[in-house]
Amino acid sequence: MNPISPEIEGGTDEDVQEIVKEPSMFRVLILNDDYTTMEFVVDVLIQVFNKSFEVATAIMLNVHRKGAGTCGVYPLEIAETKIEAVHSLARESGFPLRCTLEEA
């Protein structure tokens, strides 16, 4: 019995696609506040989300103007790890910066 090869068991490619599902993806959002500096937000985006300075600055400005900005889209466990990293860095630096996630 070979679960990889559906022809052997009389299955179809559709049967295999039902078994192997892509993980749900989640959008990580960084939220605006009145205390966290713009420079710190840019640094977090570079360190935690591996953004370039230019992209991090654009995201930060979006957060500043619209109240929230997308940092990236990840599987749940990775999204949660990145959010915890942001919250940890913010606490260590004395900022109330928060992130959240939503299903993409």
C-alpha positions as CSV (number, residue, x, y, z in Angstrom):
1,M,0.0,0.0,0.0
2,N,1.5,3.3,-1.1
3,P,-0.4,6.4,0.1
4,I,1.7,8.6,-2.2
5,S,0.7,6.9,-5.4
6,P,-3.1,6.9,-5.8
7,E,-2.9,4.8,-9.0
8,I,-1.9,1.7,-7.0
9,E,-5.0,2.0,-4.7
10,G,-7.3,3.1,-7.5
11,G,-7.6,6.6,-6.1
12,T,-7.3,9.9,-8.0
13,D,-5.1,13.0,-7.7
14,E,-8.2,14.7,-6.1
15,D,-8.2,12.1,-3.3
16,V,-4.6,12.9,-2.5
17,Q,-5.2,16.6,-2.6
18,E,-8.0,16.2,0.0
19,I,-5.6,14.4,2.3
20,V,-2.7,16.9,2.0
21,K,-4.1,20.3,3.0
22,E,-2.1,23.5,3.1
23,P,-2.0,25.0,6.6
24,S,-4.3,28.0,7.4
25,M,-2.5,31.3,7.0
26,F,-2.7,34.2,9.3
27,R,-2.0,37.9,8.7
28,V,0.1,39.5,11.5
29,L,-0.9,43.1,12.1
30,I,1.0,45.7,14.1
31,L,-1.2,48.2,15.9
32,N,-0.7,52.0,16.3
33,D,-0.4,53.6,19.7
34,D,0.5,57.0,21.0
35,Y,3.7,56.1,22.8
36,T,5.9,53.7,20.7
37,T,8.4,55.6,18.5
38,M,8.3,55.3,14.8
39,E,12.0,54.3,14.9
40,F,11.3,51.4,17.3
41,V,8.5,50.1,15.0
42,V,10.9,50.2,12.0
43,D,13.5,48.3,14.0
44,V,11.0,45.7,15.0
45,L,9.9,45.2,11.4
46,I,13.5,44.8,10.3
47,Q,14.5,42.4,13.2
48,V,11.4,40.2,13.6
49,F,9.9,40.3,10.1
50,N,13.1,40.6,8.1
51,K,11.9,43.7,6.2
52,S,14.2,46.0,4.4
53,F,14.5,49.6,5.9
54,E,12.4,50.9,3.0
55,V,9.6,48.4,3.4
56,A,9.7,48.7,7.2
57,T,9.3,52.4,6.9
58,A,6.4,52.1,4.5
59,I,4.6,49.7,6.8
60,M,5.3,52.0,9.8
61,L,3.8,54.9,8.0
62,N,0.8,52.9,7.1
63,V,0.4,51.9,10.8
64,H,0.7,55.5,11.8
65,R,-1.9,56.8,9.3
66,K,-4.4,53.9,9.3
67,G,-4.0,52.5,12.8
68,A,-2.7,49.1,11.7
69,G,-0.5,47.5,9.1
70,T,0.3,44.1,7.8
71,C,3.7,42.7,8.7
72,G,3.4,39.4,6.9
73,V,1.3,36.3,6.4
74,Y,2.4,33.0,8.1
75,P,1.1,29.7,9.4
76,L,-0.4,30.0,12.9
77,E,2.6,28.8,14.9
78,I,5.0,31.1,13.1
79,A,2.6,34.1,13.4
80,E,2.2,33.5,17.1
81,T,6.0,33.3,17.6
82,K,6.5,36.5,15.7
83,I,3.9,38.3,17.8
84,E,5.5,37.1,21.0
85,A,8.9,38.3,19.8
86,V,7.4,41.8,19.1
87,H,5.7,41.9,22.5
88,S,8.9,40.8,24.2
89,L,11.0,43.4,22.5
90,A,8.4,46.1,23.3
91,R,8.3,45.2,27.0
92,E,12.1,45.2,27.2
93,S,12.1,48.7,25.7
94,G,9.2,50.0,27.7
95,F,6.8,50.4,24.8
96,P,3.1,49.3,24.7
97,L,3.4,48.1,21.0
98,R,1.0,45.4,20.2
99,C,0.4,42.9,17.4
100,T,-2.5,40.8,16.5
101,L,-3.4,38.2,13.9
102,E,-6.4,37.5,11.6
103,E,-7.0,34.6,9.3
104,A,-5.8,35.5,5.8
